[in-house]
Amino acid sequence: MGPAEVLTLAKSFFSRRNSIYAAYVEQESDTHVSLRGQGGEEIVIAATPENDHTLVAGSSYLFDAQISRFFTTLPLHGSAQ
């Protein structure tokens, strides 16, 4: 899965959450998407191509559980380091 596909999935995943956990796109580029949720909370998902796979990272102050749930929806190939 390439970075663009990961970021498309992130935008869809976070915009369809229960309204208290929903977040909507604020900024985006080819390798990241920044979303805003309740109370202005920011969620950032980054997807970077590396060799034959994509590295994905997420960051948020309050939405860690939702980021973890998003990660479980991605196919895992290889091992995490």
Secondary structure per residue as TSV (DSSP state, phi and psi in degrees):
chain	resnum	aa	ss	phi	psi
A	1	M	-	360.0	129.7
A	2	G	-	-85.2	167.5
A	3	P	H	-55.5	-42.6
A	4	A	H	-60.4	-41.3
A	5	E	H	-67.8	-40.8
A	6	V	H	-60.4	-45.9
A	7	L	H	-67.7	-35.5
A	8	T	H	-63.2	-42.8
A	9	L	H	-63.2	-39.7
A	10	A	H	-62.6	-45.9
A	11	K	H	-61.2	-41.7
A	12	S	H	-68.1	-46.1
A	13	F	H	-58.3	-50.7
A	14	F	H	-76.3	-25.6
A	15	S	H	-79.1	-17.7
A	16	R	T	-104.7	9.2
A	17	R	S	-70.8	163.6
A	18	N	-	-46.3	143.3
A	19	S	T	-55.1	-30.6
A	20	I	T	-69.3	-25.3
A	21	Y	T	-111.4	5.1
A	22	A	-	-70.5	148.1
A	23	A	-	-143.8	146.8
A	24	Y	E	-127.0	150.0
A	25	V	E	-59.0	130.5
A	26	E	E	-111.2	-46.0
A	27	Q	E	-140.5	153.8
A	28	E	E	-157.2	155.9
A	29	S	-	-141.7	-169.9
A	30	D	S	-68.4	-19.1
A	31	T	S	-124.6	3.6
A	32	H	E	-154.6	161.7
A	33	V	E	-139.5	134.2
A	34	S	E	-112.3	126.1
A	35	L	E	-120.7	153.7
A	36	R	E	-116.4	134.4
A	37	G	-	-118.6	-160.1
A	38	Q	G	-53.3	136.2
A	39	G	G	67.7	15.6
A	40	G	G	81.7	8.7
A	41	E	-	-60.5	133.7
A	42	E	E	-98.2	139.2
A	43	I	E	-122.6	131.3
A	44	V	E	-123.0	128.2
A	45	I	E	-118.9	127.5
A	46	A	E	-117.0	141.7
A	47	A	E	-137.1	117.2
A	48	T	E	-123.4	128.2
A	49	P	E	-70.6	140.2
A	50	E	E	-147.9	114.8
A	51	N	T	53.4	-117.8
A	52	D	T	-105.1	21.9
A	53	H	E	-144.7	178.3
A	54	T	E	-122.6	128.8
A	55	L	E	-86.9	131.9
A	56	V	E	-124.6	133.4
A	57	A	E	-134.8	153.5
A	58	G	E	-139.3	150.8
A	59	S	E	-146.6	139.8
A	60	S	E	-168.0	152.5
A	61	Y	S	-81.2	-42.5
A	62	L	S	-113.4	-16.0
A	63	F	-	-102.0	30.3
A	64	D	H	-58.0	-42.1
A	65	A	H	-63.5	-38.6
A	66	Q	H	-69.8	-37.0
A	67	I	H	-63.9	-42.8
A	68	S	H	-59.8	-41.9
A	69	R	H	-63.3	-40.6
A	70	F	H	-60.3	-45.4
A	71	F	H	-57.4	-34.5
A	72	T	H	-68.7	-16.4
A	73	T	T	-85.3	-10.8
A	74	L	S	-88.1	143.0
A	75	P	-	-67.9	138.5
A	76	L	-	-108.6	122.9
A	77	H	-	-125.9	131.4
A	78	G	S	83.9	-159.8
A	79	S	-	-124.5	150.3
A	80	A	-	-78.3	146.1
A	81	Q	-	-122.7	360.0
